[in-house]
């Protein structure tokens, strides 16, 4: 087993509490259990790693989508933007050209109207066991390498079977060049072969997979993405920081705005790792409520087209 506490590994592989027998071993008979216990014992001391790119007007995006714009919300009565000094607050306006920006969760309605849109995905997507399969060594030799079934089987020989219902993120380190706009124009990028996707879903019954690039594969008709979304599966795109997450034993927390009829989703993925993990931050009430002041005040920057510090 990887350097992960057995209790946390059991927590990741089964139901959050009742299906994890290791949680009960140290407790007296008939001791009450609750999800608050899980939070206090395991989630509060855990390490949290953000796997999400920040959306800005200049991030890489497919050429078929127009640029997006950020702006200052205008008071319709005065025609002037709200300002801290005059109005005690400011607000932002976003003109987003697409729901396919940055780190994403693709619902199947992106390619097939007969399946759920982003607002129709079940709330059970919220927390899942996280598997990270690295193809970094092969991508270093071939920037267009596509993950195969053999890569999955090799991972399983070392770590054991991929848990049913888990989320599988493919680490390629492609995202280390983000936000270079050239990324969206390159035809050679790491991906996943269709056979590998079918193996993950039809043999291992995962919830969904995610990758760092903005497309699933490099075939002319995007056969992997087409198969997934046309058959009711979801997928994650634009994932980052997978070099800071263990290959087994972590959870992933999944959040996305509930946009009515949305064919794409701006997603936030956070890996929840064991307390002794070398990356991430832990819960610190002294720094979270209230939050600390920043080194510089937020202000509008015309050149950046957004608020910056």
N, C-alpha and C positions, 0 to 999 in steps of 0.2 A: 504493500500500500504506500502511496505517496506520503510526504510529511504533512499529513492532515490528521487532526484528532479523530479517533474512531467514532466518537459520538457525533461529531459534525458530519463525518462521512455518511453515517447512518441517517442523519437528518436530511442530507442532500439527496440520498437515494430513495427515500420513502416519503410517507406523509410527514408533514412538518413535526408532528409530535407522536401520535398514537402508534404509528407504524415503525417507530425507531426504538427497538428493544434496549439499545445501549443507553438510552435516556433514563430507563427505569432501574438499571442495575444498581446504581448508587443510592436509590431512594428507598425509604421504608415502605413496607406493604401498605397498599391503599392510600398512598400519598396522592394528594390532588395534583393534577397537571392542568396547565392552561397555556395558551399561546403567549401570554405575558411571561410565563416561565421561560419559554423558548427565547423570547426577546432578551430577557435579563441575562440568561446564562450563555447564550450563543451569538445572538445578533448584535447586542450592545458592544461586546468586546471585539467583534469581528473587524476586519479591515475592508474598507470600501474603495473600489477602484472605478472611476468613470470611464466608460468605453465609448464615449460620445463626442463627436465633433461639434464645435460651436457653429451655429448658422450665422453667416455674415453675408453682405451683398456680393462679396468677391470669391466665395468658395467655388471649387470646381463643380461644374454642372454640364450635363449633356448639351451639345450645341443646338439640339432641336428645341430647347427651352430658352425663352428670353431671359435676360438678367432680372434679378429681383432687386427691389429698392426698399430701404428703410427710411423712415421720415419721422417728423415730430407731429404728434396729434394736434390738430387745429381746433380752436374754439369756433363752432359754426356761427356764433353771434358776432364775434369780433374779427374773425378771419386771421387771428394771430395764434401762433403756437402757445400752448400752456408753458409757463415758466415757473421755476421754483420761487423766485422772488415775488412775482406778481400774483401767482395762483396757489402757492404752497405745494405744488406738485408738478410733475411732468409726466407725459404719456407718449408712447411710441405708436406709429402707424407703419404697417408692413404691406408692401405690394409684392406678394410672392407669386412668381410666374408658374410655379408647379408645386405639387405636394411630394415631389421626388427630389428633395434637397438634403444634402448632408447625410447624417446617420438616420436610417429609415427602418420602418417595418412595413413591408409590402403586403397588403391584404390581397386575396385572390381576385377581388373585383378590379384590380389594376389591369387584368387581362381577360377576365370573364365576368360579365354582369350577372350571371346566375349565382355567384358565390358572394360571401359577405364583404361589405365595405369596411373601412377602418372602424367606424362606430358600431359595427355589428359583431366585432370579435368578442369572444366571451371574456369575462373578468378573470377567468382561471389562467390566463396568460401571465398574470402578475409576477409570480415567482416560480422559478424552475431550477433543477440541477443544471450546472453549466459544464460542458465538455469543450476543451480547446485542443484542436488537432493542428499541429504545426507542419507546414510544408516549406518553411523558410529556407532550409538547406537546398531544396530543389529549385526554389524560385531564384536563389542566388546564382544558380547555373543557367536557368532559363526563366527570364522575366514573365513569360507567357505560360508557365506551367499550370496544368489543370489537375486538381486532386483526383485520385483514382480510388477504386475499391481497395486496391492493395495498400494504399496509405492508411485507410481506415482499419483494415485487418492488422496491419503492423502496429497501429496505436493500441488496438484491443489486446494483442499479445502481451503488451507491456502493462496495460492498465486494467484489463478486464472488459467485459461487454459494456457498450454504451447503454445507459439507463433508458428505459422506455419513458417517453414524455419529456425528455431532456431537450435543452437547446444546445446545438453544436456549432461553435464558432470556429472558422478556419483561419488560422494565423498565417499570414504571408509577409508581414511587415511592409506591405504596399503603402499603408497609411502613414508611414514615417515621412513621406515627401509632402504630405498635406500641409498647407493648402495650395500647392503649386497648381495653377490653372491648367498646365499641360497634362495633368493626370486625366482629365476628362476627354482628351483628344487622342490618347495613345490606344492603338489597336492591340498591343501585346500587354496583357495584365494577368495576374493570377486569377484562376477560376476553379470551377468544380465540374467534373464530367457528369453527364446525365446518368450514367450507370451508378456513380457514387451517390448521387441524390436519390435515386430509386432505392439503393441499398439502405440508406439512412432511414427513409420513410417506410418502405415496404418490409424490410427485414428487422430494423431496430425500432421502428415506430416512434421516431423522435417528434417533438412538437414542430420545430423548424430549425433550419441552419442559418448561419450568417457569415458574410465574408467582408473583407476590407474594401474591395473595389466597388465600383458603382454599377457593375453588371455581373451576372452570375457566371457567364462563360464567354468564350471568344468565337463561338460558332456564328455564321452569318445570320441565322434566324433566332439566336438566343434560345436554343432548344431546351436548356435546363430551366430557365425562367419560364418558358412557355409551358413546359410539362407541369411545373409546380403550381403556377397560378391558375392554369386552365383546369386543374384537377382539385382545387380547393385547399391547397397548401399555402402557407405564408413563408416569407423569408426576410432576413435582416440584411441590410447593405450599409456600407460606409462605417463599419465597426473600426474602432481604434484601440490602442493601448493593450492589445492582447499579449504583448511581451511582459506585462505586469500582472498576469493572472496565472494561477496554477492550472495544469492540464486536467486535473480531477479535483473533486472535493469542494468546489465553490458553488455558490448559487448565483443566478442572475435575476435582478429585479428589472422589470420591463414597464416602461411608461410611455404614453403617447397621447396627443390630444384627440378628443372624441369629436372629430369633424363629420357632420352629417353627410352621408353619401361619399365620403372620402375614398379615393382610389389609391391613396398613398398615405404614409404616416411619418411625421417628424418624430423620431423615437429617442428615448433616453434609456440607455442600458447601463446598469451599475452592477459590477461583480461584487459579491459578498464573499470574502475570503477568510480563511482561518486567522485567529488572533495573532499568531506568531509569523504570519506571512510578511515578507520584507517590503511589500509595496502597499500603498493605500493609506487611508486615515480611519481612525476609530471614532465612535461617538464621544463627544466632549461637550457636556451641557454648558460648561463655562464659556465656550466659544460659539454656541449655536443659538442661544436665546437669552439676551439679545445677541445678534451677530456683531462682530467687531467692525469698527470703521475701517475703510480702505485708506491706503497711503495717499491717494489722490481722489478728488471728487469726479464723479461722472459728468461728462459734458459733451455737447454735440460737436462733431468734427465734420465740416463740409467735405474735406478731401476724402475721408474714410467713408462718408455717407452713412454714419451711424454714431451712436454715443460711445465714447472711449474714456479711458482714465489717463 
